[in-house]
Structure formats: structure tokens, C-alpha cells
């Protein structure tokens, strides 16, 4: 039997917080809510502004943006040069730290998408781990 093809949810177009009182009081009115090409972290957050794509390898300089709890795991947050956001699972961050250096919160490499359970993230592409 053929292996099921995994598709990854990517934001189609940048959306912005509206100027509602709630957003204005939080200071986010008019700022990006979801940035184009960001990887959606959980398959329960799909909607009209999401495109499902096949896995790919992409070169990018990512900026470390913090850490937090995912739905069922600890994750690390990154942004790329366009403002698109990604999360990385703890296991993949461990591999990253063993094979790359982070300078001024930035790390350059080849990346690919990763799925664990119902969650999505990124990791170093295998070609990077062989170096």
C-alpha cells in the first residue's frame, strides 16, 4: 500500500488585526495577524486563507523569536526574512544545535517541514545533517 502523502498548511495571504476596541487596547490594530507563507502550527486551525502544499526544502536565514508550549509539546519560534513564522519541535531544535551555530539570534540553513501528530513545524533538511 502506498504511503499517505502529507500536505502542509501555509498562509496564502497576509491578514491584519482589525481596529476593534479589543485589538486597539492590546496595541495590535493594523499589524499583521498571519503573514503570507507562514506554516500553520496545528491542523485544527485551517481556513480559507490556508493553502496545502507538498513538502519542500528551502534556504533561509531564520531569526529565533522565543519558545513556548504547543498543543502537546514544547516548541521554539522562528521568523524568516519576510516575517513568515515557523515553529520547531524540541527534538528538531536539539539536532539544530548539534549541527549549526546561532549568531545574534540568526541561523542560516536549508529547512524542510515536519509533522508530529497533528502539529506542524520545521527542521534542518537532511542534507544539512550530513555535513
PECOR-V802335 format. One record per backbone hydrogen bond with DSSP energy under -0.5 kcal/mol. NH is the residue of the N-H (numbers start at 1). CO is the residue of the C=O. E is the energy in kcal/mol with one decimal. If there is no record, write none. Layout:
<<NH/CO/E> <NH/CO/E>>
//
This chain:
<<8/53/-3.4> <10/8/-0.5> <10/51/-2.9> <11/38/-2.3> <12/49/-2.5> <15/34/-2.5> <17/31/-2.7> <24/20/-2.8> <25/21/-2.8> <26/22/-1.4> <27/23/-0.7> <27/24/-0.9> <28/23/-2.3> <29/23/-0.9> <30/17/-2.3> <31/28/-2.4> <33/15/-3.2> <34/15/-0.9> <37/11/-2.7> <38/35/-2.0> <39/85/-2.0> <40/9/-2.7> <40/38/-0.5> <43/118/-2.1> <45/42/-2.0> <46/43/-0.5> <50/47/-1.1> <51/10/-3.2> <53/8/-2.6> <53/51/-0.6> <58/111/-2.3> <60/109/-2.1> <62/60/-0.7> <62/107/-2.9> <63/79/-3.0> <64/62/-0.5> <64/105/-3.4> <65/77/-3.6> <66/77/-0.6> <68/75/-2.4> <70/73/-4.8> <75/68/-3.0> <76/88/-2.5> <77/66/-3.2> <78/86/-2.5> <79/63/-2.0> <80/84/-2.3> <83/80/-1.3> <86/78/-2.4> <88/76/-2.5> <90/74/-1.2> <93/89/-2.2> <94/90/-2.2> <95/91/-1.7> <96/92/-2.2> <97/93/-2.6> <98/94/-1.3> <99/95/-1.1> <99/96/-0.8> <100/96/-2.1> <103/101/-0.6> <103/106/-2.2> <106/103/-2.2> <107/62/-2.5> <109/60/-1.5> <111/58/-3.0> <112/123/-2.2> <113/56/-0.6> <114/121/-2.8> <116/119/-2.4> <119/116/-2.2> <120/41/-2.3> <121/114/-2.8> <122/87/-1.9> <123/112/-2.1> <125/110/-2.9> <128/125/-1.7> <129/125/-1.0> <130/126/-1.1> <131/128/-0.8>>
//
